[in-house]
Amino acid sequence: MSDFYVKVGDAVEVAKTIGESDVYVYAGVTGDFSVNHMNEQFMEKTSYGHRIAHGALLVGFMSTASTKMIDHVQGIGDAETPVSLGYDRVRFIGPVFFGDTITVQYTITAIDPERRRSTSDIKVVNQKGETVAVAQHILKWVPNDRK
């Protein structure tokens, strides 16, 4: 039996329909008011044909998936607390349009017990099953003893 909180193959999913308000609120918080996200008339002239959601907004939903994984783990908070070390190999492969429903698939792919880390692959697909984003995520499990 492993003394680690997660194991390779553990997986969770998070689904969300991307609404206009999601994109506008995100733009307001970050200040990213690019025409790609805000101007339907402009985007109609592009190969996309419509406004697209911010790629970084998708990273936020990736974070939600990691939180969901942590929420399913028993015994957290007693000895260690998981914190994000970051996202690697983030790629936005396809557009996410207003009204699309995305599903974030978060799967543990590696455990490093000595360094107290878990690594996960993340895949984001739309309602058509098309991959729109991918990434890797690293969680560090830090001790709760304050010194």
N, C-alpha and C positions, 0 to 999 in steps of 0.2 A: 504494500500500500504506500502510495506517495505521501510525503508530508507537505505537498504543495496544494494550493487551493483549487487550481484548475488542472485539467489534463488535455493533452492533445486530442482534438476532435470535438471538444465542448464548443457549442455554437448557440447563437441567439440571432434573432431577426428583429428589425424595427421597420415598420412601414408608415409612410406619410404621403398624403396627397399635397403637392406643392401649390399653394394658393397665392394669389396676387399679394395678399397681405403679408405672407411670409417673406416674399422678396422685398416688398417696400419697407417693412420693419427692419430687415437686415440691412438694406441700403441706408436707412436712417441712422442705424447704430454705427455702421462702419464708414459712412460718407461715400460709399461707392455707388454713384449715380450714373454709371456708364449707360450709354444708349442701348447696349446689349440687353440690359435689364429693365430699362425704363421707357423706351420709345418703340411702341409697336409699329408705328408707321415707318420708321427707319428700318427696323428689322424685317419688315415685309419685303424689302428690296434685297435682302441678303439670301444666301443659300439656306439659312435656317428658316426663314419665312415668318418667324414669331420671336418674341422676347424669350430669353433664356434665364434660368436661375443662376445665381452666383455659384461658381464651383466651391468656394470656401463655405457656402451655406451647407453643401453636402458634407463637408468635413465636420460641421457641427452635428449632423445626424450620425456620422461615424462615432463621434464622442458619446452620443446618446446610446448607441449600441454597446460601447465598452462599459458604460454605466450599468446597462441592463445585465451584462455578463457578471459584473461585480455584485449586483443585487441578488443574483442567484447562488452566490457562494456562501457556504455556511462558515461561521466562526470568524468572519472578518471583523476587525476592530479590536479583537482580543490581543493579538500579538503584533500584527502588521496591518498597514494601510496601503492599498494600491494607489499609485499615482501614475499619470501618463508621462512617459518620457518622450513621446512624440510620434509623429506619423512619417513614415518613409515611403518612397516610391509612389507618391500620390499622383494619380493621372486622371484627368477628366477626358474620358474616351468619347462620350457622346453628349448631346445637349439634353438638358432637362427643361421642358416647357411648362409654363403655368398650366395647372390641371393634371400634370403627370403624377402618377403614384409611384414612388420609389420604394424599394425594399433594400435595406442595408443588411447584408449577410456577414456576420462577424464570427470567425472560427479560429480557435486556438490552434496554432501550428507548431509551436516549439515551447519548451520549458527549459530554463537555465536555473536549477535550484541553487547553485553556488552563488550566482549573481542576483538571485531572487527576482527573476524577470520572466515574463511570459510574452510571447510574440504571437500576433494574430494576423491573418489575412482578412481583408475587407473587400467585399464586392458589392457594388450598388447596381441594381437592375431596375428598369422601368416596368410599367404594366405590360409591355410587349415582350418582356424577357430579355431585352437588350441591355448589355452592360454599359453603364454610363460613367462609372468611376471605379477605381481600385486604389488600394493602399495597403500598407503594413502598419501595425500599431504595436508599440512596446509599452507594457505595464511594468513598473518597478514596485515591488512589494517591500515597503520600508518599515523598519521596526518602530513600535510605538513607545519604546523606552526613551525618555528624554534624558539626555546627559548634559 
